[in-house]
Amino acid sequence: MTEPLPVRLEALFTAYEYEMGLCFRCYRSNVQVTRVGEITSPDGETPLYGCQRCVQELTVMHVRAHDTPARPYVQLPRIQNPS
């Protein structure tokens, strides 16, 4: 990322809680990561952790996609695991 981040994004990134781990996106290990989501299936849930650099890149991509979406975003229902 070469352009400065908006102040609201900087505040968002400082609010994340980081721990040492493996980034699901760039595969760097032993870096600070934060949970960014999960992959859910009928068999369970796999958490996804991203490093600071990848979280910033994904967030900027998300913001830009909402600015001029190629197609409208639709809120999908979350899959509930049967208890």
N, CA, C and O of each residue as an XYZ file, in Angstrom:
332
protein
N       0.849     -1.172      0.000
C       0.000      0.000      0.000
C       0.885      1.221      0.000
O       1.746      1.368      0.867
N       0.686      2.084     -0.945
C       1.523      3.270     -1.025
C       0.796      4.521     -0.563
O       1.434      5.460     -0.088
N      -0.520      4.556     -0.692
C      -1.251      5.743     -0.272
C      -1.600      5.650      1.207
O      -1.809      4.557      1.733
N      -1.663      6.823      1.891
C      -1.965      6.788      3.326
C      -3.370      6.280      3.592
O      -4.285      6.471      2.790
N      -3.517      5.631      4.736
C      -4.821      5.111      5.124
C      -5.664      6.213      5.742
O      -5.134      7.085      6.431
N      -6.967      6.187      5.505
C      -7.840      7.144      6.187
C      -7.740      6.945      7.700
O      -7.462      5.843      8.172
N      -7.966      8.010      8.442
C      -7.858      7.974      9.899
C      -8.755      6.900     10.494
O      -8.360      6.222     11.442
N      -9.967      6.734      9.946
C     -10.877      5.734     10.503
C     -10.320      4.325     10.364
O     -10.569      3.481     11.224
N      -9.571      4.052      9.301
C      -8.968      2.729      9.149
C      -7.798      2.548     10.110
O      -7.617      1.461     10.659
N      -7.004      3.588     10.320
C      -5.904      3.517     11.280
C      -6.449      3.174     12.657
O      -5.879      2.342     13.364
N      -7.553      3.813     13.043
C      -8.159      3.543     14.348
C      -8.646      2.106     14.426
O      -8.523      1.460     15.467
N      -9.199      1.604     13.331
C      -9.676      0.219     13.295
C      -8.516     -0.753     13.494
O      -8.630     -1.701     14.271
N      -7.408     -0.527     12.802
C      -6.274     -1.443     12.882
C      -5.651     -1.462     14.273
O      -5.167     -2.506     14.710
N      -5.652     -0.345     14.968
C      -5.082     -0.325     16.317
C      -6.001     -1.014     17.322
O      -5.553     -1.378     18.410
N      -7.272     -1.198     16.982
C      -8.220     -1.849     17.891
C      -8.108     -3.375     17.864
O      -8.570     -4.041     18.791
N      -7.506     -3.932     16.825
C      -7.357     -5.387     16.746
C      -6.455     -5.896     17.861
O      -5.519     -5.211     18.274
N      -6.739     -7.096     18.344
C      -5.871     -7.766     19.306
C      -5.025     -8.771     18.533
O      -5.552     -9.644     17.843
N      -3.722     -8.638     18.658
C      -2.796     -9.492     17.908
C      -2.118    -10.503     18.820
O      -1.921    -10.256     20.009
N      -1.767    -11.640     18.244
C      -0.993    -12.677     18.915
C      -0.033    -13.251     17.885
O      -0.201    -13.020     16.688
N       0.956    -13.985     18.327
C       1.922    -14.565     17.406
C       1.302    -15.791     16.729
O       0.639    -16.600     17.379
N       1.526    -15.919     15.411
C       0.963    -17.059     14.703
C       1.300    -17.048     13.229
O       2.277    -16.429     12.809
N       0.482    -17.741     12.438
C       0.666    -17.917     10.995
C      -0.429    -17.155     10.258
O      -1.603    -17.249     10.618
N      -0.051    -16.403      9.233
C      -1.019    -15.668      8.414
C      -1.585    -16.603      7.347
O      -0.832    -17.265      6.632
N      -2.913    -16.656      7.242
C      -3.554    -17.552      6.267
C      -3.334    -17.081      4.840
O      -3.461    -17.872      3.905
N      -3.008    -15.818      4.656
C      -2.930    -15.244      3.309
C      -1.515    -15.270      2.737
O      -1.311    -15.719      1.609
N      -0.534    -14.790      3.509
C       0.837    -14.732      2.981
C       1.715    -15.858      3.524
O       2.866    -16.003      3.114
N       1.176    -16.644      4.437
C       1.834    -17.815      5.012
C       3.092    -17.498      5.815
O       3.886    -18.396      6.094
N       3.288    -16.221      6.194
C       4.413    -15.923      7.078
C       4.076    -16.484      8.461
O       2.936    -16.389      8.916
N       5.055    -17.055      9.110
C       4.817    -17.612     10.439
C       5.569    -16.800     11.480
O       6.480    -16.036     11.161
N       5.167    -16.983     12.731
C       5.771    -16.297     13.853
C       5.702    -14.774     13.688
O       6.662    -14.058     13.974
N       4.537    -14.296     13.217
C       4.275    -12.863     13.095
C       3.018    -12.545     13.893
O       2.263    -13.449     14.253
N       2.792    -11.274     14.169
C       1.574    -10.884     14.865
C       0.385    -11.045     13.928
O       0.378    -10.506     12.821
N      -0.627    -11.796     14.382
C      -1.832    -12.040     13.591
C      -3.060    -11.758     14.447
O      -2.995    -11.763     15.676
N      -4.179    -11.512     13.771
C      -5.460    -11.329     14.440
C      -6.502    -12.143     13.694
O      -6.369    -12.378     12.493
N      -7.531    -12.570     14.395
C      -8.578    -13.365     13.753
C      -9.400    -12.460     12.846
O      -9.909    -11.428     13.283
N      -9.525    -12.854     11.579
C     -10.242    -12.037     10.602
C     -11.510    -12.697     10.100
O     -12.286    -12.073      9.377
N     -11.730    -13.935     10.465
C     -12.933    -14.626     10.009
C     -12.781    -16.108     10.206
O     -11.931    -16.574     10.964
N     -13.614    -16.837      9.514
C     -13.579    -18.282      9.614
C     -14.163    -18.904      8.357
O     -14.904    -18.273      7.603
N     -13.803    -20.151      8.162
C     -14.426    -20.975      7.126
C     -15.336    -21.929      7.883
O     -14.887    -22.669      8.759
N     -16.619    -21.907      7.539
C     -17.597    -22.718      8.248
C     -18.162    -23.793      7.331
O     -18.501    -23.531      6.177
N     -18.255    -24.991      7.858
C     -18.857    -26.099      7.116
C     -19.725    -26.876      8.094
O     -19.698    -26.611      9.296
N     -20.491    -27.829      7.590
C     -21.296    -28.642      8.504
C     -20.445    -29.401      9.533
O     -20.945    -29.781     10.592
N     -19.168    -29.619      9.220
C     -18.284    -30.352     10.130
C     -17.660    -29.475     11.202
O     -17.095    -29.991     12.166
N     -17.749    -28.169     11.054
C     -17.152    -27.284     12.061
C     -16.680    -25.979     11.466
O     -17.100    -25.569     10.384
N     -15.793    -25.339     12.207
C     -15.325    -24.002     11.848
C     -13.802    -23.958     11.932
O     -13.208    -24.467     12.883
N     -13.179    -23.344     10.928
C     -11.736    -23.145     10.932
C     -11.464    -21.651     11.000
O     -11.843    -20.919     10.085
N     -10.814    -21.177     12.065
C     -10.542    -19.748     12.167
C      -9.453    -19.319     11.187
O      -8.542    -20.089     10.881
N      -9.557    -18.089     10.703
C      -8.563    -17.509      9.809
C      -7.876    -16.361     10.531
O      -8.534    -15.462     11.055
N      -6.555    -16.397     10.555
C      -5.768    -15.344     11.182
C      -4.921    -14.656     10.127
O      -4.296    -15.316      9.298
N      -4.901    -13.312     10.158
C      -4.133    -12.542      9.191
C      -3.129    -11.642      9.883
O      -3.378    -11.150     10.983
N      -1.981    -11.426      9.228
C      -0.970    -10.520      9.765
C      -1.421     -9.071      9.525
O      -2.365     -8.819      8.776
N      -0.741     -8.144     10.162
C      -1.128     -6.741     10.065
C      -1.140     -6.259      8.620
O      -2.065     -5.562      8.202
N      -0.117     -6.627      7.858
C      -0.031     -6.179      6.461
C      -1.200     -6.723      5.636
O      -1.822     -5.978      4.879
N      -1.501     -8.012      5.776
C      -2.591     -8.608      4.994
C      -3.950     -8.091      5.433
O      -4.828     -7.881      4.595
N      -4.143     -7.880      6.743
C      -5.406     -7.317      7.224
C      -5.617     -5.932      6.627
O      -6.727     -5.598      6.212
N      -4.566     -5.130      6.581
C      -4.688     -3.796      5.992
C      -5.012     -3.882      4.505
O      -5.878     -3.153      4.021
N      -4.330     -4.762      3.775
C      -4.586     -4.903      2.340
C      -6.017     -5.376      2.084
O      -6.692     -4.846      1.201
N      -6.486     -6.363      2.841
C      -7.848     -6.873      2.656
C      -8.895     -5.813      2.999
O      -9.917     -5.704      2.322
N      -8.639     -5.040      4.045
C      -9.587     -3.997      4.447
C      -9.666     -2.904      3.397
O     -10.761     -2.445      3.069
N      -8.542     -2.483      2.867
C      -8.546     -1.454      1.816
C      -9.250     -1.986      0.566
O     -10.000     -1.251     -0.075
N      -9.018     -3.255      0.212
C      -9.726     -3.855     -0.928
C     -11.229     -3.838     -0.684
O     -12.000     -3.545     -1.598
N     -11.650     -4.146      0.527
C     -13.065     -4.163      0.887
C     -13.672     -2.758      0.777
O     -14.752     -2.581      0.214
N     -12.974     -1.780      1.314
C     -13.470     -0.395      1.269
C     -13.593      0.072     -0.180
O     -14.598      0.674     -0.559
N     -12.587     -0.202     -0.973
C     -12.616      0.224     -2.389
C     -13.714     -0.499     -3.161
O     -14.336      0.088     -4.046
N     -13.957     -1.755     -2.838
C     -15.012     -2.504     -3.527
C     -16.382     -1.922     -3.208
O     -17.273     -1.938     -4.057
N     -16.559     -1.409     -1.998
C     -17.831     -0.790     -1.637
C     -17.990      0.588     -2.271
O     -19.112      1.046     -2.488
N     -16.868      1.255     -2.569
C     -16.936      2.570     -3.209
C     -17.535      2.478     -4.611
O     -18.404      3.268     -4.977
N     -17.067      1.518     -5.380
C     -17.569      1.338     -6.752
C     -17.719     -0.161     -7.020
O     -16.898     -0.749     -7.724
N     -18.756     -0.776     -6.466
C     -18.885     -2.227     -6.634
C     -19.212     -2.625     -8.068
O     -20.011     -1.977     -8.744
N     -18.579     -3.705     -8.515
C     -18.885     -4.253     -9.828
C     -20.265     -4.902     -9.805
O     -20.975     -4.938    -10.810
N     -20.619     -5.410     -8.639
C     -21.957     -5.958     -8.434
C     -22.339     -5.658     -6.990
O     -21.470     -5.588     -6.122
N     -23.614     -5.482     -6.728
C     -24.033     -5.137     -5.365
C     -23.704     -6.250     -4.372
O     -23.789     -7.435     -4.695
N     -23.333     -5.853     -3.180
C     -23.093     -6.811     -2.117
C     -24.421     -7.257     -1.526
O     -25.359     -6.470     -1.400
N     -24.482     -8.529     -1.168
C     -25.676     -9.094     -0.551
C     -25.253     -9.721      0.764
O     -24.272    -10.464      0.817
N     -25.988     -9.424      1.821
C     -25.702    -10.028      3.117
C     -26.175    -11.472      3.095
O     -27.366    -11.733      2.920
N     -25.253    -12.413      3.270
C     -25.598    -13.824      3.272
C     -25.891    -14.275      4.697
O     -25.240    -13.813      5.635
N     -26.857    -15.166      4.871
C     -27.119    -15.665      6.224
C     -25.970    -16.528      6.704
O     -25.369    -17.266      5.924
N     -25.668    -16.435      7.976
C     -24.609    -17.276      8.571
C     -25.126    -18.688      8.754
O     -26.289    -18.891      9.102
N     -24.275    -19.648      8.524
C     -24.623    -21.053      8.728
C     -24.524    -21.340     10.216
O     -23.492    -21.087     10.837
N     -25.585    -21.862     10.778
C     -25.585    -22.219     12.194
C     -25.243    -23.695     12.331
O     -25.817    -24.539     11.642
N     -24.319    -23.999     13.210
C     -23.981    -25.406     13.467
C     -25.092    -26.032     14.288
O     -25.518    -25.450     15.286
N     -25.573    -27.205     13.892
C     -26.606    -27.868     14.695
C     -26.033    -28.262     16.052
O     -24.912    -28.763     16.143
N     -26.800    -28.035     17.083
C     -26.319    -28.353     18.453
C     -26.711    -29.758     18.844
O     -26.399    -30.202     19.948
